[in-house]
Amino acid sequence: MTYEEQWPLLSARGFHDMFAGTWIEGDDPDEIARTLGSDPATAVPCGLDEAMRRYEPYAFKELVWLGEHAPGWSHAITIAGPRLRTDLLAAGGRRFVQVVWEPHGLGVHDLYYSDGSTDGRHSPVDIADPNWPFHAYTEGLTRSRPGLIDIFSGGPASPVGSLGLWLDNWLILAGRISGRLIDERYLDATRPLYRIPI
């Protein structure tokens, strides 16, 4: 799999109105869900296609498809509701990165992150900042490249031009930090769908 295949995989699964993925340090999805205030006993095991039947960005409920991703890491994809809150993860000292694509809003959000001691937001235009905690994972990632043409319209944002590059950068960075890129095998797995209090 190449890095450029990350967004097409997610887009093909129906994340047109919003994608919010959070890569979280830890192997135990139930423990992570409890940290977020969920009761794991109420989780419903399902595949992503089944979970996406409840896809409702900006709903007044939070449903998160959360499971093992790579050794030492779990991955949470928001199915309904706003992006997953990260303050509880940061308070617990967990490393995480969160990628948000919102075509009816900002397009590519800043990366929400914690390295276990420092948490915050990082702009895609500052990806090469040597003082950023995850700088070691940014080799070859740039804020722009020669010949990049931005396309702006009055409608929803599209992941092309700078927006496409920034979205690719964040998805690649998340894969480097967690040790695994998103792939079909990951997306075809069965994982619990947790209800998280808003």
C-alpha positions as CSV (number, residue, x, y, z in Angstrom):
1,M,0.0,0.0,0.0
2,T,1.2,3.5,-0.8
3,Y,0.7,6.5,1.4
4,E,-1.6,8.1,-1.2
5,E,-4.2,5.3,-0.8
6,Q,-5.1,6.3,2.7
7,W,-7.9,8.9,2.0
8,P,-9.4,6.9,-1.0
9,L,-9.9,3.9,1.3
10,L,-11.7,6.0,3.9
11,S,-13.7,8.0,1.3
12,A,-14.9,4.7,-0.3
13,R,-16.3,3.7,3.1
14,G,-18.6,6.8,3.1
15,F,-16.8,9.4,5.1
16,H,-18.0,12.3,2.9
17,D,-19.4,14.7,5.4
18,M,-16.8,14.2,8.1
19,F,-13.9,11.9,9.1
20,A,-12.5,12.0,12.6
21,G,-10.0,9.3,13.4
22,T,-8.0,9.2,16.7
23,W,-5.0,6.9,17.1
24,I,-4.6,6.2,20.8
25,E,-1.7,4.7,22.7
26,G,-2.9,1.4,24.4
27,D,-3.9,-2.1,23.4
28,D,-7.2,-2.4,25.5
29,P,-10.1,-0.7,23.7
30,D,-12.4,-1.3,26.7
31,E,-10.0,0.5,29.0
32,I,-9.8,3.4,26.5
33,A,-13.6,3.5,26.3
34,R,-13.9,3.6,30.1
35,T,-11.4,6.5,30.1
36,L,-13.7,8.3,27.7
37,G,-16.7,7.6,30.0
38,S,-18.3,4.7,28.1
39,D,-19.6,1.5,29.6
40,P,-17.9,-1.3,27.5
41,A,-20.8,-3.7,28.5
42,T,-23.1,-1.7,26.2
43,A,-20.7,-1.8,23.2
44,V,-22.0,-3.6,20.0
45,P,-19.4,-5.6,18.0
46,C,-19.8,-4.9,14.3
47,G,-18.0,-4.3,11.0
48,L,-17.4,-0.8,9.7
49,D,-20.1,-1.2,7.0
50,E,-22.7,-2.0,9.7
51,A,-21.4,0.8,11.9
52,M,-21.7,3.2,9.0
53,R,-25.5,2.6,8.9
54,R,-25.5,4.9,12.0
55,Y,-23.2,7.5,10.4
56,E,-24.4,10.9,11.5
57,P,-21.8,13.6,11.8
58,Y,-22.8,16.4,14.3
59,A,-25.5,14.3,15.9
60,F,-26.3,14.8,19.6
61,K,-24.8,11.4,20.4
62,E,-21.3,10.0,20.1
63,L,-20.7,6.6,18.6
64,V,-17.1,5.5,18.1
65,W,-15.9,2.4,16.3
66,L,-12.8,1.6,18.4
67,G,-10.4,-1.4,18.4
68,E,-6.8,-2.6,18.1
69,H,-4.8,-1.0,15.4
70,A,-1.1,-2.0,15.9
71,P,0.9,-3.3,18.8
72,G,0.6,-0.7,21.6
73,W,-2.0,1.4,19.7
74,S,-5.8,1.5,19.2
75,H,-7.8,3.4,16.6
76,A,-11.1,5.2,17.1
77,I,-13.3,6.3,14.2
78,T,-16.1,8.7,15.0
79,I,-19.3,7.3,13.4
80,A,-21.8,9.8,15.0
81,G,-21.4,13.0,16.8
82,P,-18.6,15.5,16.8
83,R,-14.9,14.6,16.8
84,L,-13.9,12.5,19.8
85,R,-12.9,14.6,22.9
86,T,-9.2,14.2,23.6
87,D,-8.9,16.1,26.9
88,L,-9.5,12.9,29.0
89,L,-6.9,11.0,27.0
90,A,-4.4,13.8,27.6
91,A,-5.2,14.0,31.3
92,G,-4.4,10.2,31.5
93,G,-1.0,10.8,29.9
94,R,-1.8,8.8,26.7
95,R,-0.1,9.6,23.5
96,F,-2.6,10.2,20.6
97,V,-3.1,12.0,17.3
98,Q,-6.4,13.0,15.9
99,V,-7.1,13.7,12.2
100,V,-10.2,15.5,11.2
101,W,-11.5,16.1,7.7
102,E,-14.6,18.3,7.5
103,P,-15.5,19.4,4.0
104,H,-18.4,21.6,5.1
105,G,-16.1,23.4,7.6
106,L,-12.4,23.9,7.7
107,G,-11.5,21.1,5.4
108,V,-8.4,19.8,7.2
109,H,-8.2,20.6,10.9
110,D,-5.0,21.2,12.8
111,L,-3.8,17.9,14.2
112,Y,-4.9,17.3,17.8
113,Y,-2.1,15.5,19.7
114,S,-0.4,14.5,22.9
115,D,3.1,13.0,23.3
116,G,2.2,11.9,26.8
117,S,3.2,15.1,28.5
118,T,2.5,17.9,26.0
119,D,-0.9,18.2,24.2
120,G,-2.2,20.7,21.8
121,R,-3.0,21.4,18.2
122,H,-0.5,21.6,15.3
123,S,-1.1,23.4,12.1
124,P,-0.4,21.6,8.8
125,V,1.6,24.6,7.6
126,D,4.0,24.1,10.5
127,I,4.6,20.3,9.9
128,A,8.3,20.8,9.6
129,D,8.7,22.7,12.9
130,P,11.7,21.0,14.6
131,N,10.4,21.9,18.1
132,W,7.2,19.9,17.6
133,P,7.2,16.7,19.7
134,F,6.3,14.5,16.6
135,H,8.9,16.1,14.3
136,A,10.9,12.8,14.0
137,Y,7.9,11.3,12.1
138,T,7.7,14.1,9.5
139,E,10.6,13.2,7.2
140,G,9.5,13.8,3.6
141,L,6.3,15.5,4.6
142,T,6.0,19.2,3.5
143,R,3.4,21.9,3.7
144,S,3.5,22.4,-0.1
145,R,5.2,21.1,-3.2
146,P,6.1,22.5,-6.6
147,G,3.3,22.6,-9.1
148,L,0.6,22.1,-6.5
149,I,-2.6,23.7,-7.7
150,D,-5.3,24.7,-5.2
151,I,-8.9,24.5,-6.3
152,F,-11.4,26.7,-4.4
153,S,-15.1,26.7,-4.9
154,G,-18.2,28.0,-3.1
155,G,-19.2,24.5,-2.1
156,P,-17.8,21.9,0.2
157,A,-14.0,21.5,0.4
158,S,-12.3,18.8,-1.7
159,P,-9.2,16.9,-0.6
160,V,-7.1,18.3,-3.5
161,G,-4.3,20.8,-3.7
162,S,-3.0,21.9,-0.3
163,L,-6.0,20.4,1.5
164,G,-5.3,17.0,-0.1
165,L,-1.6,17.2,0.7
166,W,-2.3,18.2,4.3
167,L,-4.8,15.4,4.8
168,D,-2.3,12.9,3.3
169,N,0.4,14.3,5.6
170,W,-1.8,13.8,8.8
171,L,-2.9,10.3,7.8
172,I,0.7,9.3,7.0
173,L,2.0,10.8,10.2
174,A,-0.7,8.9,12.2
175,G,0.4,5.7,10.5
176,R,4.1,6.3,11.3
177,I,3.4,7.1,14.9
178,S,1.2,4.1,15.5
179,G,3.2,1.8,13.4
180,R,0.4,0.9,10.8
181,L,-1.3,2.6,7.9
182,I,-5.0,2.1,7.5
183,D,-5.6,-0.8,5.1
184,E,-8.6,-2.9,3.9
185,R,-7.8,-5.6,6.5
186,Y,-8.3,-3.0,9.3
187,L,-11.5,-1.6,7.7
188,D,-12.9,-5.1,7.3
189,A,-12.4,-6.2,10.9
190,T,-15.1,-6.4,13.6
191,R,-14.7,-3.9,16.4
192,P,-16.9,-2.7,19.2
193,L,-19.1,0.4,18.6
194,Y,-19.1,2.4,21.8
195,R,-21.5,5.1,22.9
196,I,-19.4,7.9,24.5
197,P,-21.1,10.5,26.7
198,I,-21.0,14.0,25.1
